[in-house]
Amino acid sequence: MSVLMTLTGTILCILANGFEVAAKLAGAEFVLRNSAEVGVPARWIPYLAAIEAAGVAGLVAGLLGARLVGLAAAAGLVAFFVGAVAAHVRARVFHNVAFPAAFLVLALTAVVHFG
């Protein structure tokens, strides 16, 4: 994978997760509906947003020169989205599993970029 491809994937990861954090904090209907479908209590959403926001901040720090911070953030987001995909599979909610799977691919791309 070229550096340009992994950099682009990392930037897309930052943007996608930034959007998702904002949606979670705003209490967007699609977030609440999806969380309920997969069995994640609504009270967890602010905490999940904080974890994702930390990942975004770490990726930005990585792009600004703190490569190990970027790598740690990318690895954390990989774990986060493995959990999200697992929650979908456990709940047998497959109609929208492509979204956490796509976020997982972006996080894996960021791992490659910083690794």
N, C-alpha and C positions, 0 to 999 in steps of 0.2 A: 504494500500500500504506500502510495507516495505521501510525502509530507503535506502537500497541498490538500490531498483528499482527507487526511486525518485532521488537519487544521480546520477544514471546512466542516467536517463532522463534529468536531469539538465545539465550534461556534454554533452550529445548529443545536447541539446538546444544551448549550447555555441558553439559547433563545427559547427552545421548547420547554425546558424546565422552568425558566423564568416565567413564561406564560402560565404554566401549570401551578406554580407557587401563587401567582396573582389570582388565578381562578379559585384555588383552595381558600385563600384568605378572604376573597370576596363572597364565598359561599355560593359559587356558581351552581346552578341547578344540575348541570351534567355531572359535576363532581359529587354532589350529594346523592344523586340517583345511582351513579356507578358504584360509589362506596357501599350504599345499601345493598345493591345487587350482589356484591362479592362478600358481604358480611363484615365490612369494616365499620365500626361505630362512628357516627358523626363527630363525637367528641375527640376522636383521634386525628381528625383532619388538620387542625392547627399544628400538631406535633409533626405530622407527615410533611406539612409545608415547611416547617423549620428545618427538617432533615434535608429536604430538597434544596432549600435556600442555601444551606451550608455547602451543599455540593456545587451549586452554581458559583458561590463566592470562591470556593476552592479552585474550580476550573479557571475562573478569571485570574486568580492569583497565579495559577500555573502558567497562563499565557503571558503574564507580566514578569515571569522569570523564576517563580518559585515552583520549579518542575515537580519536586517531590510532593508538594502540597496539591498540585494538579493531579498527580497520579493517585494520591490518597483519596481525593474527592471523586475522581473517576471510578475508582474501585468501590467506594461507598455507594455511588449511584448504581453501579452494576448490582451490588447486593440488594439495594432498594428495589430495583426493577425485576430482579429474580423473584423477590418476594411478591411483587405486584402480579407478575405472570402466574406464580404459584397460587395466589389468592383467586385469580380468575379460574384456573384449572380446578382447584379444590371446590369452588362454588359451581363449577360447570357453566360458567358464563363465557361463552366463546365468541359471541357476536361482536365484541369489541376488544378482544384480547390483542388484536394487532397494535393497538395504541401503546400499551406497556411494552410489548415486544419491540416496537420501533424505538421507544425510548431506551430500551436495553441495548439495542444495536448502536445507538448514538453514544451511550456510555462506554460500550466496548471500544468504539472508535477512539474515544478520548483516552482510554487506557493505552491503546496502541500509540497514540500521539505522544503521550508523556512517558511511556515505558521505554 
